[in-house]
Amino acid sequence: MSASPAQSTRLNTKPSCSITGKRVIDRRVVEVLPKPDLTTQRLVFRLLTTRDERAFTDAIAHSREQVRRWVPLNHENESDSHFFQRTLTKARVQDIEGNAWRRAAFIERGELAGRFVGMFNLIKIERGLEWSCEANWWIDTRLVGQGLATEAVQGMTDFALSEHPIGLGMHRVRCFICADNQASVRVAQKCGYERTGNRDLLDVSKALIHHDEYERWAS
């Protein structure tokens, strides 16, 4: 079933309750899913919760060799579980601070309803004379070829550039993509990003790799 904002997930498998006469008080811990703040045709975006750990680490395990070429993942000797916890904590803290928007995307309906798709992030949010941010993303490689990355990046970028309070009110969104990462280049171009001509050296898995800058401006 599709995860909805009203659903809650029970974390304990063994009930803990007290009985007073005929009244039973259930003391099991529940975790309420965060309200999705973005939906597209097939996807729903929300903050990670502890219940997502298995799906997240499973996606990492199956996608690591391809994704780590382009996106920093685990620190040295860091377990997938710790990487998940670090990602979850960073998303929540930066969401409160207002300097990043990090969301997990899930398939909303159909046979794969509730399936974790990947992470889609708007980082380095700046609100000065120009409001801008930087986009990055990764997707479970078992789901490539279905247009999900393009749909997600399009939705995320539209959200970033939409006026507040509908969106984040950004004037410009940038992303840095390695020239060899043609899949992400195609996604960015389909979503209206244009190459600026600027390049930057970024550290990915302890290697400095040239990345091209792409940008999209609010209309």
Buried (B, 14 or more C-beta within 10 A) or exposed (E): EBBEEEEEBEEEEEEEEEEEEEEEEEEEEEEEBBEBBBEBEBBBBBBBBEBBBEBBBBBBEEBBEBBBBBBBBBEEEEEBEEBBBEBBEBBBEBBEEEBBBBBBBBBBEEEBBBBBBBBBBBBEBBBEEEBBBBBBBBBBBEBEEEBBBBBBBBBBBBBBBBEEEEBBBBBBBBBBBBEEBEBBBEBBBBBBBEBEEEEEEBEBEEEEBEBBBBBBEBE
